[in-house]
């Protein structure tokens, strides 16, 4: 399931000004996986987007990718 972590990192690093501060932590459960995303303070707005649209789009992509593997995912953006 590590490929989803790589996918999240790839998408987020393309959006932010400081890609070296992007950190994705994977917490696996039985049927779901939680991804905790940390970015630099100045990049938080870019990842969330207007009215949360960018964050919602990222969540949609990883949800679709995880469904192929029969898993559920949760993306938490940590400040």
VMD Tcl script that builds the backbone (N, CA, C; Angstrom):
set m [mol new atoms 237]
animate dup $m
set s [atomselect $m all]
$s set {name element resname resid chain x y z} {
  {N N UNK 1 A 0.832 -1.203 0.000}
  {CA C UNK 1 A 0.000 0.000 0.000}
  {C C UNK 1 A 0.867 1.254 0.000}
  {N N UNK 2 A 2.158 1.051 -0.006}
  {CA C UNK 2 A 3.109 2.168 0.034}
  {C C UNK 2 A 3.019 3.062 -1.192}
  {N N UNK 3 A 2.480 2.544 -2.309}
  {CA C UNK 3 A 2.387 3.347 -3.526}
  {C C UNK 3 A 1.440 4.536 -3.357}
  {N N UNK 4 A 0.450 4.423 -2.472}
  {CA C UNK 4 A -0.429 5.565 -2.208}
  {C C UNK 4 A 0.331 6.678 -1.497}
  {N N UNK 5 A 1.212 6.298 -0.597}
  {CA C UNK 5 A 2.054 7.288 0.103}
  {C C UNK 5 A 2.918 8.034 -0.908}
  {N N UNK 6 A 3.489 7.303 -1.855}
  {CA C UNK 6 A 4.315 7.901 -2.905}
  {C C UNK 6 A 3.469 8.824 -3.779}
  {N N UNK 7 A 2.249 8.399 -4.093}
  {CA C UNK 7 A 1.340 9.203 -4.902}
  {C C UNK 7 A 1.007 10.528 -4.208}
  {N N UNK 8 A 0.702 10.468 -2.914}
  {CA C UNK 8 A 0.391 11.681 -2.153}
  {C C UNK 8 A 1.596 12.624 -2.154}
  {N N UNK 9 A 2.784 12.078 -1.868}
  {CA C UNK 9 A 4.002 12.900 -1.860}
  {C C UNK 9 A 4.222 13.553 -3.217}
  {N N UNK 10 A 4.041 12.802 -4.281}
  {CA C UNK 10 A 4.258 13.315 -5.634}
  {C C UNK 10 A 3.325 14.488 -5.941}
  {N N UNK 11 A 2.035 14.316 -5.632}
  {CA C UNK 11 A 1.043 15.362 -5.907}
  {C C UNK 11 A 1.337 16.609 -5.084}
  {N N UNK 12 A 1.565 16.426 -3.787}
  {CA C UNK 12 A 1.750 17.572 -2.887}
  {C C UNK 12 A 3.051 18.314 -3.194}
  {N N UNK 13 A 4.128 17.572 -3.479}
  {CA C UNK 13 A 5.410 18.226 -3.782}
  {C C UNK 13 A 5.313 19.090 -5.039}
  {N N UNK 14 A 4.434 18.716 -5.958}
  {CA C UNK 14 A 4.245 19.518 -7.172}
  {C C UNK 14 A 3.489 20.812 -6.883}
  {N N UNK 15 A 2.746 20.852 -5.787}
  {CA C UNK 15 A 1.928 22.021 -5.455}
  {C C UNK 15 A 2.651 23.066 -4.613}
  {N N UNK 16 A 3.575 22.638 -3.771}
  {CA C UNK 16 A 4.154 23.527 -2.755}
  {C C UNK 16 A 5.450 24.191 -3.204}
  {N N UNK 17 A 5.832 25.260 -2.470}
  {CA C UNK 17 A 7.099 25.949 -2.731}
  {C C UNK 17 A 8.278 25.255 -2.061}
  {N N UNK 18 A 8.026 24.577 -0.949}
  {CA C UNK 18 A 9.089 23.892 -0.194}
  {C C UNK 18 A 8.846 22.379 -0.165}
  {N N UNK 19 A 9.149 21.681 -1.265}
  {CA C UNK 19 A 8.868 20.238 -1.311}
  {C C UNK 19 A 9.658 19.429 -0.285}
  {N N UNK 20 A 10.774 19.963 0.195}
  {CA C UNK 20 A 11.572 19.226 1.181}
  {C C UNK 20 A 10.881 19.148 2.547}
  {N N UNK 21 A 9.874 19.989 2.773}
  {CA C UNK 21 A 9.148 19.978 4.051}
  {C C UNK 21 A 7.913 19.076 4.020}
  {N N UNK 22 A 7.648 18.452 2.887}
  {CA C UNK 22 A 6.489 17.563 2.773}
  {C C UNK 22 A 6.801 16.245 3.480}
  {N N UNK 23 A 5.886 15.855 4.354}
  {CA C UNK 23 A 6.071 14.635 5.134}
  {C C UNK 23 A 4.746 13.879 5.173}
  {N N UNK 24 A 4.773 12.613 4.780}
  {CA C UNK 24 A 3.562 11.793 4.787}
  {C C UNK 24 A 3.806 10.601 5.708}
  {N N UNK 25 A 2.919 10.451 6.688}
  {CA C UNK 25 A 3.021 9.341 7.635}
  {C C UNK 25 A 1.842 8.409 7.399}
  {N N UNK 26 A 2.120 7.120 7.330}
  {CA C UNK 26 A 1.100 6.114 7.035}
  {C C UNK 26 A 0.765 5.331 8.302}
  {N N UNK 27 A -0.526 5.295 8.649}
  {CA C UNK 27 A -0.987 4.534 9.811}
  {C C UNK 27 A -1.992 3.515 9.292}
  {N N UNK 28 A -1.598 2.249 9.298}
  {CA C UNK 28 A -2.432 1.200 8.700}
  {C C UNK 28 A -3.320 0.538 9.739}
  {N N UNK 29 A -4.585 0.370 9.358}
  {CA C UNK 29 A -5.530 -0.396 10.159}
  {C C UNK 29 A -5.903 -1.638 9.387}
  {N N UNK 30 A -6.958 -2.339 9.837}
  {CA C UNK 30 A -7.360 -3.561 9.145}
  {C C UNK 30 A -7.949 -3.288 7.767}
  {N N UNK 31 A -8.922 -2.350 7.721}
  {CA C UNK 31 A -9.581 -2.076 6.450}
  {C C UNK 31 A -9.361 -0.659 5.949}
  {N N UNK 32 A -8.719 0.157 6.746}
  {CA C UNK 32 A -8.484 1.532 6.307}
  {C C UNK 32 A -7.066 1.966 6.638}
  {N N UNK 33 A -6.628 2.974 5.935}
  {CA C UNK 33 A -5.287 3.523 6.135}
  {C C UNK 33 A -5.424 5.028 6.296}
  {N N UNK 34 A -4.773 5.549 7.321}
  {CA C UNK 34 A -4.779 6.993 7.555}
  {C C UNK 34 A -3.436 7.539 7.105}
  {N N UNK 35 A -3.493 8.603 6.321}
  {CA C UNK 35 A -2.279 9.295 5.903}
  {C C UNK 35 A -2.270 10.670 6.552}
  {N N UNK 36 A -1.211 10.953 7.297}
  {CA C UNK 36 A -1.055 12.266 7.911}
  {C C UNK 36 A -0.076 13.058 7.064}
  {N N UNK 37 A -0.523 14.199 6.577}
  {CA C UNK 37 A 0.280 15.035 5.694}
  {C C UNK 37 A 0.708 16.298 6.419}
  {N N UNK 38 A 2.020 16.526 6.438}
  {CA C UNK 38 A 2.556 17.763 7.012}
  {C C UNK 38 A 3.314 18.504 5.921}
  {N N UNK 39 A 3.073 19.812 5.831}
  {CA C UNK 39 A 3.800 20.656 4.875}
  {C C UNK 39 A 4.307 21.881 5.619}
  {N N UNK 40 A 5.150 22.656 4.971}
  {CA C UNK 40 A 5.628 23.896 5.562}
  {C C UNK 40 A 4.460 24.841 5.824}
  {N N UNK 41 A 4.593 25.668 6.851}
  {CA C UNK 41 A 3.509 26.556 7.267}
  {C C UNK 41 A 3.008 27.444 6.125}
  {N N UNK 42 A 3.935 27.951 5.314}
  {CA C UNK 42 A 3.542 28.852 4.224}
  {C C UNK 42 A 2.869 28.105 3.062}
  {N N UNK 43 A 3.002 26.782 3.022}
  {CA C UNK 43 A 2.423 25.984 1.932}
  {C C UNK 43 A 1.065 25.382 2.274}
  {N N UNK 44 A 0.622 25.557 3.496}
  {CA C UNK 44 A -0.628 24.948 3.942}
  {C C UNK 44 A -1.815 25.383 3.078}
  {N N UNK 45 A -1.885 26.654 2.759}
  {CA C UNK 45 A -2.971 27.182 1.939}
  {C C UNK 45 A -2.992 26.603 0.542}
  {N N UNK 46 A -1.822 26.326 -0.015}
  {CA C UNK 46 A -1.741 25.761 -1.367}
  {C C UNK 46 A -2.270 24.332 -1.392}
  {N N UNK 47 A -2.029 23.591 -0.323}
  {CA C UNK 47 A -2.474 22.197 -0.264}
  {C C UNK 47 A -3.984 22.132 -0.007}
  {N N UNK 48 A -4.491 23.034 0.808}
  {CA C UNK 48 A -5.924 23.036 1.108}
  {C C UNK 48 A -6.712 23.645 -0.047}
  {N N UNK 49 A -6.245 24.766 -0.579}
  {CA C UNK 49 A -6.906 25.405 -1.716}
  {C C UNK 49 A -8.118 26.210 -1.297}
  {N N UNK 50 A -8.695 26.912 -2.262}
  {CA C UNK 50 A -9.887 27.724 -2.001}
  {C C UNK 50 A -11.042 26.820 -1.611}
  {N N UNK 51 A -11.626 27.114 -0.455}
  {CA C UNK 51 A -12.751 26.350 0.078}
  {C C UNK 51 A -12.442 24.853 0.173}
  {N N UNK 52 A -11.160 24.501 0.300}
  {CA C UNK 52 A -10.763 23.110 0.464}
  {C C UNK 52 A -10.816 22.277 -0.801}
  {N N UNK 53 A -10.900 22.939 -1.954}
  {CA C UNK 53 A -11.049 22.198 -3.222}
  {C C UNK 53 A -9.830 21.340 -3.554}
  {N N UNK 54 A -8.624 21.862 -3.336}
  {CA C UNK 54 A -7.416 21.098 -3.662}
  {C C UNK 54 A -7.312 19.870 -2.768}
  {N N UNK 55 A -7.553 20.044 -1.466}
  {CA C UNK 55 A -7.511 18.919 -0.535}
  {C C UNK 55 A -8.555 17.870 -0.905}
  {N N UNK 56 A -9.734 18.323 -1.298}
  {CA C UNK 56 A -10.804 17.401 -1.693}
  {C C UNK 56 A -10.400 16.615 -2.942}
  {N N UNK 57 A -9.750 17.279 -3.886}
  {CA C UNK 57 A -9.299 16.611 -5.114}
  {C C UNK 57 A -8.246 15.548 -4.804}
  {N N UNK 58 A -7.308 15.871 -3.921}
  {CA C UNK 58 A -6.278 14.898 -3.532}
  {C C UNK 58 A -6.938 13.695 -2.866}
  {N N UNK 59 A -7.896 13.958 -1.977}
  {CA C UNK 59 A -8.596 12.865 -1.290}
  {C C UNK 59 A -9.354 11.979 -2.286}
  {N N UNK 60 A -9.961 12.601 -3.295}
  {CA C UNK 60 A -10.697 11.844 -4.311}
  {C C UNK 60 A -9.763 10.911 -5.075}
  {N N UNK 61 A -8.598 11.412 -5.435}
  {CA C UNK 61 A -7.622 10.601 -6.180}
  {C C UNK 61 A -7.155 9.405 -5.362}
  {N N UNK 62 A -6.779 9.638 -4.094}
  {CA C UNK 62 A -6.270 8.507 -3.304}
  {C C UNK 62 A -7.386 7.528 -2.927}
  {N N UNK 63 A -8.613 8.031 -2.782}
  {CA C UNK 63 A -9.750 7.139 -2.503}
  {C C UNK 63 A -9.983 6.214 -3.693}
  {N N UNK 64 A -9.940 6.778 -4.892}
  {CA C UNK 64 A -10.137 5.967 -6.102}
  {C C UNK 64 A -9.027 4.928 -6.253}
  {N N UNK 65 A -7.792 5.332 -5.982}
  {CA C UNK 65 A -6.663 4.396 -6.094}
  {C C UNK 65 A -6.764 3.288 -5.046}
  {N N UNK 66 A -7.211 3.623 -3.853}
  {CA C UNK 66 A -7.315 2.637 -2.775}
  {C C UNK 66 A -8.464 1.658 -3.002}
  {N N UNK 67 A -9.530 2.125 -3.642}
  {CA C UNK 67 A -10.686 1.253 -3.895}
  {C C UNK 67 A -10.307 0.059 -4.767}
  {N N UNK 68 A -9.364 0.259 -5.668}
  {CA C UNK 68 A -8.907 -0.839 -6.521}
  {C C UNK 68 A -8.297 -1.956 -5.687}
  {N N UNK 69 A -7.781 -1.582 -4.503}
  {CA C UNK 69 A -7.137 -2.564 -3.625}
  {C C UNK 69 A -8.056 -2.972 -2.470}
  {N N UNK 70 A -9.295 -2.499 -2.508}
  {CA C UNK 70 A -10.261 -2.876 -1.486}
  {C C UNK 70 A -10.019 -2.246 -0.127}
  {N N UNK 71 A -9.395 -1.099 -0.104}
  {CA C UNK 71 A -9.094 -0.411 1.161}
  {C C UNK 71 A -9.809 0.930 1.203}
  {N N UNK 72 A -9.920 1.497 2.403}
  {CA C UNK 72 A -10.434 2.857 2.587}
  {C C UNK 72 A -9.282 3.714 3.063}
  {N N UNK 73 A -9.262 4.956 2.628}
  {CA C UNK 73 A -8.189 5.863 3.049}
  {C C UNK 73 A -8.767 7.132 3.646}
  {N N UNK 74 A -7.973 7.709 4.533}
  {CA C UNK 74 A -8.293 8.995 5.138}
  {C C UNK 74 A -7.041 9.851 5.024}
  {N N UNK 75 A -7.193 11.048 4.505}
  {CA C UNK 75 A -6.059 11.981 4.427}
  {C C UNK 75 A -6.291 13.103 5.423}
  {N N UNK 76 A -5.396 13.191 6.397}
  {CA C UNK 76 A -5.464 14.269 7.383}
  {C C UNK 76 A -4.331 15.240 7.109}
  {N N UNK 77 A -4.680 16.504 6.980}
  {CA C UNK 77 A -3.667 17.534 6.779}
  {C C UNK 77 A -3.382 18.169 8.134}
  {N N UNK 78 A -2.157 17.976 8.606}
  {CA C UNK 78 A -1.775 18.414 9.950}
  {C C UNK 78 A -1.083 19.770 9.864}
  {N N UNK 79 A -1.490 20.666 10.741}
  {CA C UNK 79 A -0.881 22.010 10.754}
  {C C UNK 79 A 0.383 21.992 11.578}
}
mol reanalyze $m
mol bondsrecalc $m
mol representation Tube
mol addrep $m
